[in-house]
Amino acid sequence: MENRLNKHTAQPPTKKTAGIVGLGLDNEDGHKRLTRGEKFVIAGGSEETHDRMTETVVKTFEDLKRKGRELEEAAPKEVAELLAKNTPR
């Protein structure tokens, strides 16, 4: 395998990383909400919105785990489909 170096730092390429950020903008009660996980952050929103976003992301990571995959390995389209599927109605 070819030894490829980052042309800017002369270092081997770094490992691919990924994360999900959710931002709720409908908060009117003044409460500051923040939920952090290993690869996600959910900030703001009303209590209902924040809970829905958190549930959606947690279920998405559970689906990826059942498939034996990490977020970094999933195509953006697959992640978007899982998020849509796991959003509470």
Secondary structure per residue as TSV (DSSP state, phi and psi in degrees):
chain	resnum	aa	ss	phi	psi
A	1	M	-	360.0	141.3
A	2	E	-	-68.2	136.9
A	3	N	-	-88.1	100.1
A	4	R	-	-97.0	136.4
A	5	L	-	-114.9	148.3
A	6	N	-	-66.2	122.9
A	7	K	T	-66.0	-18.1
A	8	H	T	-91.0	-29.4
A	9	T	T	-120.6	-4.6
A	10	A	S	57.8	30.1
A	11	Q	S	-113.1	155.0
A	12	P	-	-59.8	151.0
A	13	P	-	-56.9	142.8
A	14	T	-	-82.0	160.4
A	15	K	-	-66.1	140.8
A	16	K	-	-67.2	134.8
A	17	T	-	-124.8	155.0
A	18	A	-	-149.6	157.8
A	19	G	-	-160.6	165.3
A	20	I	E	-120.8	134.2
A	21	V	E	-120.5	128.2
A	22	G	E	-115.9	133.5
A	23	L	E	-128.9	118.0
A	24	G	E	-98.1	134.0
A	25	L	-	-115.6	8.5
A	26	D	-	-102.2	21.5
A	27	N	-	-79.2	124.2
A	28	E	-	-121.6	-2.2
A	29	D	S	-93.5	-1.2
A	30	G	-	79.9	-2.5
A	31	H	-	-77.4	135.6
A	32	K	-	-95.9	119.7
A	33	R	-	-114.1	133.5
A	34	L	E	-147.9	124.5
A	35	T	E	-126.1	127.0
A	36	R	E	-122.8	141.2
A	37	G	-	-127.4	-175.6
A	38	E	S	-60.4	-38.4
A	39	K	S	-130.3	25.7
A	40	F	E	-153.1	157.2
A	41	V	E	-139.3	130.8
A	42	I	E	-118.6	124.8
A	43	A	E	-130.3	141.0
A	44	G	E	75.3	-166.7
A	45	G	S	88.5	161.6
A	46	S	-	-66.7	169.5
A	47	E	H	-58.0	-43.7
A	48	E	H	-63.9	-47.2
A	49	T	H	-63.5	-44.8
A	50	H	H	-61.4	-44.7
A	51	D	H	-63.0	-40.0
A	52	R	H	-65.2	-43.7
A	53	M	H	-63.8	-42.8
A	54	T	H	-63.4	-46.1
A	55	E	H	-59.4	-42.7
A	56	T	H	-60.6	-47.5
A	57	V	H	-68.6	-43.1
A	58	V	H	-61.3	-45.4
A	59	K	H	-64.5	-35.3
A	60	T	H	-63.7	-44.8
A	61	F	H	-65.4	-35.3
A	62	E	H	-63.4	-42.3
A	63	D	H	-61.9	-44.4
A	64	L	H	-61.6	-41.1
A	65	K	H	-63.3	-41.6
A	66	R	H	-61.0	-31.2
A	67	K	T	-82.7	-3.5
A	68	G	T	73.7	29.7
A	69	R	-	-125.9	155.9
A	70	E	-	-102.4	161.4
A	71	L	G	-56.2	-39.7
A	72	E	G	-62.8	-25.0
A	73	E	G	-88.2	-15.7
A	74	A	S	-87.2	141.8
A	75	A	-	-70.4	147.3
A	76	P	H	-53.1	-38.1
A	77	K	H	-63.1	-41.5
A	78	E	H	-63.6	-43.5
A	79	V	H	-62.7	-44.0
A	80	A	H	-60.2	-41.9
A	81	E	H	-64.8	-40.7
A	82	L	H	-66.3	-41.8
A	83	L	H	-61.2	-43.5
A	84	A	H	-63.8	-42.8
A	85	K	H	-64.1	-37.1
A	86	N	H	-91.8	-0.2
A	87	T	S	-73.9	123.0
A	88	P	-	-61.8	141.6
A	89	R	-	-92.8	360.0
